[in-house]
């Protein structure tokens, strides 16, 4: 996340009623309304629902087109984006953009450019720069050495250096040795199989968060190395 920032952009329809009125003039919608009004039995609740569904379909399609136009321009100066839920019918875009700190001024100029191109149809609001909350999750934990040592023993690993591949191989070997389908009738076999999977997750998480792996080495599973990794920070995108 170094030198990366997040800017959240929200675009809403400036005049929703005018927007609906313009959509109502679409030929397909006008034709449907005329056909319903010409019925001798009058307009029913189901008829109104049909019109409402068609209007909503047009609304969603036009708003999606607007959103695509906006994102196409902003993606040119962004590294990534995350779309968030639209909170109401007036909202066209609710998106977080990831960009380098040195692109912030360019990004904001792009937003102003798009605002002018829409000629007052939309209201734009952006918040930032923010830490890239929408793109990265940092998980911090304090493992117990006894837990790591139990997982090591359960997979039959030594306390020296191991790689991710060593951990995966040990898990495959342990899983085969305790698979319920291959050892039917063996007491507590399902428990051993579950413990093997648990040990694998513990060691792999520990390995990925270990400071030693940042240096391109294996991860040592003894107590001395554990003291250097008493606080683990893992990153998920």
N, C-alpha and C positions, 0 to 999 in steps of 0.2 A: 504493500500500500504506500510505499515511500513515493512522495511527490505526486500521488494520485488524489484527486478530489471528486466529489459527487455534487452535481447540480440537479435539483429536482425542478421539472418544468410542468406547469399545469396550464392548459388552455380550455377556456369555456366559451360557450356561445354568448355573444353580447346581448342578443335579443331573441329569446327562445320562441316567443309568439310569432315574430316575423318569420323566423326560420320555419315554423310549422305551416304558416300561411303560404310560403313559397313552395313547400313540399306538396301542399294540397292542390297546387296547380299542375302537378305532374299528370300527364295524360292518362296513365293507368289508374290513378286514384280518382280523377274526374269521371272517367268512364264507369268505374265501379259505383260511384255515388249516383250518377244519373240512372244507371240500371236499377239500383235499389229504390230510388225515388219514383221510378215509373211503374213499380209494382202496384197492383190494385189493392193488395192487402196491407199496404203501409210498411214502414220501416220497423223491423223487430230489433230486439236486443242482440241477437246473433248477427244481424246485418251491421249494426254498429261495431261489433267486435271484429268483423271482417275488415271494415275500414280501418279500425285502430291497429290491427295487425299489419296491414299493408303500409300504413303511415310509419309505424315503428321500423319496419324493414327498410324503408327509404331513409329514415333518420339514421339508423345504424350504419347503413352503407355510406352515406355522405360523410358522417363523422369519421368513419374508418378511413375514407379517402383523405380527409383533412389531416388526420393523424399520420398517415403514411407520408404525405407531403412534408410535414414538419420534421418527422424523424429522418427522412432522407437527407435533408439539409443539415441537421444537427449531428447525424452520424458521421459526416465528413470530417468533423473535428473531435470526435469522441472515440474512445477505445472500446466501449461496450455500453449497453443500456439494459434497463430492467423496467418492464411495464407494470404499473400498479392498477388496481381495480378503479373503474370509473365510479365516482361516488353518487352521481345523479345524472338526470337526462341532459343537463346542460353541459356536462363535462365531455370534452373531445379527447383530451390527452392528459395522462397522469404518469409521467415517465421520469426515471432517474437515469442520468447520464454519467458515465465514468470518463474522466479525461485527465490529462496531465495539467499540473498547476499552471504551466506556461501557456496553455491554450484557453484559459478562462476568458480573457478579454475578447479573443476571436469568437468564442462560443456565444458570449453575450451579444456581440455584434450580429451574429447569425439570428439570434432570437428577435432582435429589433428589426432585422431585414424581413423576416417572415411576417412579423406583425404588420408591417407596411404592405406586404403583398396581399394579405387578407383584407385590407381596406376596411378595417373596423368591424369585421364580422365576428372576430374572436377577441377575448381578453386573455392576455398572457401574464403569467406570474411565475417567477423562478426564485428558488431559495438556494443559497450557497455562497461560497464554497463550504461543503460539509465533509466530514470524514466519510469514506465510502461504505456507509452502513448497508446499503442495498446489495453490495457486491461481495463482501467478505464477512465471515463470522469467525471471531476469535474465541476459542474455548480454552479456559484456564482450569487446570486441575492439580491437586496435590496427591499423587498416588502413594501407596504404602509399599515399602520394599518387600514386605512379606507377601503382598499380592503379586508383585512382579516375580518373586522367587518361586511362588507356588505355580504360576503359569509356566515358568521355565522348566520346572521339574515335571509338570504334567505333560509337556511336549518333549521331554527327554533331551533338553539342550544343556550344554556346558555353560559355565559362567564367563567364558571368554567372549571374544568379539563374534557377533553374528550379523548377517545381512538379512534383508527382507526375504530374499530367496531361501535362506536357511530356515527362517520361521515358517514360510509356506510349505517347504518340504517336510519339516517336522510335523506340521499340522496334518498334511495328507497322510503321512505314515501313521500318526496316532488315530486319525479318523478311520482309516481302513482297519486298524487293529481293534476298534471298538464300535464298528458299524453294526447296528441292530439287525440289519438284513443278512449279514454274513455270520453273525454269531447268535442265532436264535436260541433262546432258552438259557443263555448265560446270565447269571444273576447281576443286577445293577448295570447291565450293558448300556442301557439308554442314558443313565446318569453319567457314565464315563464318556459317552459320545458328546453329550451336552457340555461336559467340563472341558473336553478337547476344543470345542468351538469357542467357549468362553476364554480359555487360555490364549487361543490364537488372536482373538480380538484385543485382549489386554496387551499382549506383547507387540502386536503390529502397531497399535496406537502409541505405545511407549517408544517404539523404534522411530516412528514418523516424527514424533515431537522431540526426540533426543537431540541435544546440542551437538553430539558427536557426529550425527549423520550430516549436519550442515557442512562438515569438513570433508565429506566424501568418504568417510570411513564406516566401518561397521559399528554396531552399538554393543557396548560391553554390558553384561548383565550382572556384574558384581556390585557389592554395596558401595564401594568407593565411587564408581561411575554413577551410581544412583544418586549420590549426594549432589552431583553436579546437575542432576535433572529433577530435583525435588519439586520444582514447579514446571509443569508442562503446558506449552501453548501450541495449540493446533489451529490451523487455518483451513477454512472450507469456503469454496466459492459457490 
